[in-house]
């Protein structure tokens, strides 16, 4: 299970009759966004914007949607540099702005966000309403209610940008994943139009089918199911968005109803978990790629539990260790790839090794870049690895060349360790969205993941649906 408190892990514990199949990854270094100029609205004074998001790097402005024609007339919705949520309208001056008191720093789970506007509402505090995971936000560090009848730029005939503030002349972009992006023109809706609490786990908020909603003239619904057209509008309005620096490789199966493991930038490299660390931007591609740092480890967002787990990793410029590590009794981890709780492949330009249980085994074929496969059996405390499609042992049979960690008593977590500041690039593929090119389309026996190589029999992708069944 995730090692930080999840905003919403939906399918990990919830029963569901509706599955979200796809999301779209927005990689901030690519300046990735979707853009469209909307037309004449059904009702400029009433609208609702609903989106599921999974954040990547933190501590910087991340824009969900911006509507505007220039730098002095815009409406924007974003995570701020302090990781609060912000909704603001500026037309020569601010008239309408909410900034939440609480922060949103969970990179391991999905949030559902709803922003609902009614300019003519007689109760001033009900004109701008923000809901998170089905519950209304009521505590704000900035609470500026707009005057009655205030027309915001959002839902007017101006450029609307999802994932960037380029519409108002900026260059700041969103970093992470979005799913079920839904805009309703003409209604101020509540969360029950977009989700519901699970009947068996009433604190879990989960998506429902929104295709039957009345969208209004400017309304749109982006489900990201067409990899060749990720800006495709499924509302029936044909309000398609144009992709900028987004292509088919950014279609993900990491969704609110099946959350996949990624790398966790909240891990600070000292063996501690921190909620207020200044993230250094080492990760990219939706937290599936990590760049070099001098002896700097990073962990996955999910522990394996008792599930036999498979994942892949492309190593560029070598000088990186990849594998898994067992936590200490208090949940901590180590910053050393030679720790006795580690089983890792050590890919190094001067001669590779395998580290297991604090012991080192020299391995000649670990001195070059390539695609590596990992099969981990936490109950047995064993890890098998392979390179470019060839295993060193037989994980399906549980035999052959495997490497053991001393501890099987505590949680096992995917583990990456860059060894030099100028080198060491690891691109992970847990199955939800790869950060390297996948030419095949292999899935586990449950039909989850998108892998380059065949998943060994009995092993599964690290996602909440599989953990709910096999995690123990």
CORPE-V710357 format. One record per backbone hydrogen bond with DSSP energy under -1.0 kcal/mol. NH is the residue of the N-H (numbers start at 0). CO is the residue of the C=O. If there is no record, write none. Layout:
nh;co
NH;CO
NH;CO
This chain:
nh;co
11;8
12;9
13;9
22;251
23;177
24;249
25;175
29;26
30;27
32;243
33;161
34;241
35;159
37;157
45;42
46;116
47;183
48;114
49;181
50;112
51;178
52;110
53;176
55;174
61;78
63;76
64;76
65;160
66;74
67;158
68;72
73;89
74;66
75;87
76;64
77;85
78;61
79;83
82;79
85;77
86;97
87;75
88;95
89;73
90;92
91;71
94;88
96;143
97;86
98;141
99;84
100;138
103;82
109;7
110;52
112;50
113;130
114;48
115;128
116;46
117;126
118;44
120;117
125;122
126;123
128;115
130;113
131;134
132;111
134;131
136;129
140;98
141;98
143;96
148;118
149;146
155;152
157;155
159;35
160;65
161;33
164;171
167;164
168;165
169;164
173;162
175;25
176;53
177;23
178;51
180;221
181;49
182;219
183;47
184;214
185;45
192;189
193;190
194;190
195;205
197;203
203;200
205;195
207;193
212;209
218;215
219;182
221;180
228;225
231;228
233;220
239;237
240;230
241;34
243;32
249;246
250;247
251;22
252;431
254;257
257;254
260;461
262;286
263;298
266;263
267;271
283;288
287;283
288;283
289;425
290;281
295;417
297;415
299;413
300;261
302;0
303;411
305;470
306;303
308;375
309;459
310;373
311;428
312;371
313;426
314;369
315;424
319;346
320;416
321;344
322;414
323;342
324;412
325;340
326;410
327;331
330;327
332;270
338;335
341;338
342;323
343;354
344;321
345;352
346;319
347;365
350;347
352;345
353;360
354;343
355;358
356;341
358;355
360;353
362;351
365;362
369;314
371;312
372;385
373;310
374;383
375;308
376;381
380;376
381;376
382;402
383;374
385;372
386;389
387;370
389;386
391;384
393;398
398;393
402;382
404;380
405;339
412;324
414;322
415;297
416;320
417;295
418;318
424;315
425;289
426;313
427;287
428;311
441;450
443;447
446;443
450;441
458;455
459;307
462;460
463;258
466;462
467;463
469;465
470;466
